[in-house]
Structures are given as structure tokens and as C-alpha cells.
């Protein structure tokens, strides 16, 4: 993002949005200042642009900065009272995108992470999930009120009602995330994720939920990106410890 010339003491600044590829990586040894560099860039972007800023924070390092900038910190954990609904459906897509098809694709990825074994989901299981996704949003699409947004439990109940034996396997695999001890994602979103700067703190999610949590956050980010893109607004997404997203096929592909 910048370089210091030791001889002339000049700082070279680069506007990412004018580059052919605006993406970037901050690389360095532990303790060399990677997170500090990201925070400096985030602050700079916040002050001199109108861009939205989203942060995925697996080590709870960015909360003080986001709070200082009057942003929204979303602490996602099994004991938190802040919730993100993986079933959130954004209808503000461009004309060539079908929001329901995009959502079905995400939920297939989510179920593959939860249910899929070595070979992932079977074709019949994908068909059942796709069918249930289209059914679960019927009431909301007919009258898109926030209180009609489905939650994971609604999908679970529909799976239970399907006749195929595979649907019972799918529902049973989802059960721990619906009525069991890992039900943190079985709630409607109750935080302001439309704030200009949002930080998702996932440090306390634990091993079982972190993979799912990262995928859910990526879907929320994609919702914001598509909405901003149709409004001709830029979105900056900062992912600390990015290598964590590359450990699982679903989060790697989504990245």
C-alpha cells in the first residue's frame, strides 16, 4: 500500500481502486506489524473515502478501532446475544442475478460443510436441499417483512417433512445447529450489519463452529458487496488470518 524511501524520506501512496487488480495481501513474520498495517489502512480509508469496510477478525484485535470509529462490532460466539442469520436473503441484487438461486448455492455449501463426508453431498441430497430452500422462502418472498425471514429451524422442519430417507439424514445432521448445543446460528439477525464499518469477532466460536461461522460471514459480506455494487459503492473487506479460510474446500471456494 505504501513504501518509504530511506534516502528521500518520501511516502509513496497508492489508490487501490485505480489499479487493474485492487486486491492485496499483507505478508510478514509474526510480530512484524501486519495487523497494525491493516488498521492504519482501514483508518485511512475510513477518513478519506466513502467506502464501506468489513472486517473478519478471528483474534479479536480490531474491536477497539471499530468502536472508536463508531462502527458495529458483532461478537459471534455460543454465549453471545448477538446473532447473524445464515438464512438472510438480500433481494437487492442486479437484474441478471437471482437472489434465491444464489442463496440456494450458499446453503448447499453450508450443508456440505455440516453434512458432507469425504465425497460431499450426494446428488439426491442436493436436490432435496434445493427444493426445501425454494419452499422455505415462499412466505417471505410473497411479503418481504423482516419478521418473515426464515431461520435454520424452518429449513430443518421442511427437511423432516420430505419423504426421501436422505432428507432425514440431512435433518439429523442439522439438528445440533438447530435445537442442540451449537444453535448460535438459529436466530434472526439482531445487530446492525449495515453500519459503514462492521467487524465480525469470531475468536470465541470454537473449533466446531468456526468453519461454519466464517462461511456465514462470507455470505453476509457477499450480500453487502452485491448491494453496494448495484449502488456503485465500493466495499473493502479485510480478513485477518486469511489462511484459515483456505483450510476447508467450501470456505476456500467461496473466497
C-alpha positions in Angstrom: 0.0 0.0 0.0 2.9 2.4 0.7 6.7 2.4 0.6 9.2 4.5 2.4 12.3 5.7 0.5 15.1 5.9 3.1 17.1 8.3 1.1 14.5 11.0 0.4 12.0 10.2 3.2 9.1 10.3 0.7 6.0 8.2 1.3 4.5 6.6 -1.8 0.7 6.2 -1.6 -1.3 4.0 -4.0 -5.0 4.2 -4.6 -6.1 0.6 -4.8 -9.2 1.4 -6.9 -7.1 2.7 -9.7 -5.1 -0.5 -10.0 -6.0 -3.2 -12.5 -6.4 -5.6 -9.5 -7.3 -3.8 -6.3 -6.8 -6.8 -4.0 -3.8 -7.2 -1.8 -2.1 -9.4 0.8 -0.2 -8.2 3.9 2.6 -10.7 4.5 5.2 -10.8 7.2 6.7 -12.7 10.1 4.8 -12.9 13.4 5.1 -9.5 15.3 6.2 -7.6 12.2 3.2 -5.3 12.2 0.7 -6.9 9.7 -2.4 -6.2 11.8 -1.1 -2.7 12.6 -0.6 -2.0 8.9 -4.1 -3.2 8.2 -5.5 -1.0 10.9 -3.6 2.0 9.6 -5.0 1.4 6.1 -8.6 0.9 7.5 -8.4 4.2 9.3 -7.1 6.0 6.2 -9.9 4.5 4.1 -12.5 5.5 6.7 -11.3 9.1 6.8 -10.7 9.9 3.1 -13.2 7.6 1.3 -16.9 6.8 1.5 -16.3 3.1 1.1 -17.9 0.5 3.3 -15.4 -1.5 5.4 -16.0 -5.1 6.7 -13.5 -7.0 8.9 -13.4 -10.7 9.7 -11.5 -10.8 13.0 -10.6 -14.3 14.3 -8.3 -13.0 17.0 -10.4 -10.1 18.4 -7.8 -7.5 17.5 -9.9 -4.9 15.7 -12.8 -4.2 18.1 -11.2 -1.1 19.8 -10.5 0.6 16.4 -14.0 -0.1 15.1 -15.7 1.1 18.3 -13.5 4.3 18.1 -14.9 4.9 14.6 -18.5 4.3 15.8 -18.7 1.1 13.8 -20.6 -2.1 14.7 -18.7 -5.0 16.4 -20.5 -8.3 16.0 -19.3 -10.8 18.6 -20.3 -14.2 17.3 -20.0 -17.0 19.9 -22.1 -19.7 21.5 -22.7 -17.5 24.6 -23.2 -14.2 22.8 -26.6 -12.5 22.4 -25.6 -11.1 19.1 -26.9 -13.2 16.2 -26.3 -13.5 12.4 -28.9 -15.4 10.5 -27.4 -17.6 7.7 -30.8 -17.6 6.0 -30.8 -13.9 5.5 -31.9 -13.2 1.9 -30.9 -10.0 0.2 -33.3 -9.0 -2.6 -31.2 -6.0 -3.8 -29.3 -7.9 -6.5 -28.8 -6.7 -10.0 -31.3 -7.8 -12.7 -29.1 -10.6 -14.0 -28.7 -12.2 -10.6 -31.4 -14.4 -9.0 -31.2 -14.0 -5.2 -32.9 -17.3 -4.5 -30.5 -19.3 -6.7 -27.5 -17.6 -5.1 -28.9 -18.3 -1.6 -29.6 -22.0 -2.5 -25.9 -22.3 -3.7 -24.7 -20.9 -0.3 -27.0 -23.2 1.7 -25.7 -26.1 -0.3 -22.2 -25.1 0.7 -23.2 -24.7 4.3 -24.9 -28.2 4.3 -21.9 -29.7 2.6 -19.7 -28.4 5.4 -22.1 -29.7 8.1 -23.3 -33.0 6.5 -20.9 -33.9 3.7 -18.4 -36.7 4.3 -15.4 -37.5 2.2 -17.3 -37.3 -1.1 -19.6 -34.3 -0.1 -23.3 -34.3 -0.7 -25.0 -36.9 -2.9 -27.0 -35.6 -5.9 -30.3 -36.6 -4.3 -29.3 -34.7 -1.2 -28.5 -31.6 -3.2 -31.9 -31.8 -4.9 -33.7 -32.1 -1.6 -31.9 -29.1 -0.1 -32.6 -27.0 -3.2 -36.3 -27.9 -3.1 -36.6 -27.1 0.6 -34.7 -23.8 0.2 -37.2 -22.7 -2.5 -40.1 -23.7 -0.3 -38.8 -22.1 2.9 -38.7 -18.6 1.3 -42.2 -18.6 -0.3 -43.9 -16.7 2.6 -41.1 -14.2 2.8 -41.0 -13.5 -0.9 -44.7 -13.1 -1.0 -44.4 -10.4 1.7 -40.8 -9.5 2.5 -41.2 -8.4 6.1 -38.2 -8.9 8.5 -40.3 -11.0 10.9 -41.0 -13.4 8.0 -37.3 -14.1 7.2 -36.8 -17.9 7.8 -34.2 -19.3 10.2 -32.3 -22.5 10.1 -35.1 -24.3 12.1 -37.6 -23.6 9.3 -35.3 -25.4 6.8 -34.8 -28.2 9.3 -38.6 -28.7 9.8 -39.1 -28.8 6.0 -36.4 -31.4 5.6 -38.2 -33.5 8.3 -41.4 -33.4 6.2 -39.8 -34.7 3.0 -40.4 -38.4 2.0 -36.9 -39.4 0.9 -34.8 -41.2 3.6 -31.9 -38.9 2.7 -33.8 -35.9 4.0 -33.9 -37.4 7.4 -30.2 -37.8 7.4 -29.8 -34.2 6.4 -32.2 -33.0 9.1 -30.5 -35.1 11.8 -27.1 -33.7 10.8 -28.5 -30.2 11.1 -30.2 -30.9 14.5 -27.2 -29.9 16.7 -27.2 -26.5 15.0 -30.9 -26.0 15.4 -32.0 -27.4 18.8 -28.7 -28.7 20.1 -25.7 -27.0 21.8 -24.4 -25.3 18.7 -27.6 -23.3 17.9 -25.9 -19.9 17.7 -26.9 -19.6 14.0 -30.6 -20.5 14.6 -31.7 -16.9 15.2 -32.7 -13.9 13.2 -30.1 -11.2 12.8 -30.4 -8.7 15.6 -27.4 -6.4 15.0 -26.9 -3.5 12.6 -24.8 -5.2 9.9 -25.5 -2.2 7.6 -23.2 0.1 9.6 -20.5 1.7 7.4 -17.8 -0.3 9.3 -18.6 -3.7 10.6 -16.2 -6.1 12.5 -17.2 -9.8 12.9 -15.3 -11.0 16.0 -15.3 -14.8 15.8 -12.5 -15.6 18.3 -14.8 -17.4 20.7 -16.7 -19.6 18.2 -14.6 -22.6 18.9 -13.4 -25.4 16.6 -16.8 -26.9 15.7 -18.4 -23.6 14.8 -15.5 -21.5 13.3 -15.6 -23.1 9.9 -19.4 -22.5 9.6 -19.1 -19.1 11.1 -16.5 -18.0 8.5 -18.8 -19.2 5.7 -21.8 -17.4 7.2 -19.8 -14.2 7.4 -18.6 -14.5 3.9 -22.2 -14.8 2.8 -23.1 -11.6 4.7 -20.2 -9.9 3.1 -21.2 -11.0 -0.4 -24.7 -9.7 0.3 -23.2 -6.3 1.1 -20.9 -6.3 -1.9 -23.7 -7.1 -4.3 -26.0 -4.4 -2.8 -23.2 -1.8 -2.9 -22.2 -2.8 -6.4 -25.7 -2.0 -7.7 -25.4 1.3 -5.9 -21.9 2.0 -7.4 -20.4 2.0 -4.0 -17.1 0.3 -3.1 -16.7 -2.3 -0.3 -13.4 -3.1 1.4 -13.2 -6.5 3.1 -10.3 -7.2 5.5 -9.7 -10.8 6.6 -7.2 -11.4 9.3 -5.5 -14.8 9.4 -6.8 -15.4 5.8 -5.1 -18.8 5.6 -7.9 -20.1 7.9 -10.4 -19.7 5.0 -8.2 -21.9 2.8 -8.3 -24.9 5.1 -11.8 -26.0 4.1 -12.9 -26.6 0.5 -16.2 -24.6 0.9 -14.7 -21.5 2.5 -11.7 -21.6 0.1 -14.0 -21.8 -2.9 -16.2 -19.0 -1.6 -13.1 -16.9 -1.1 
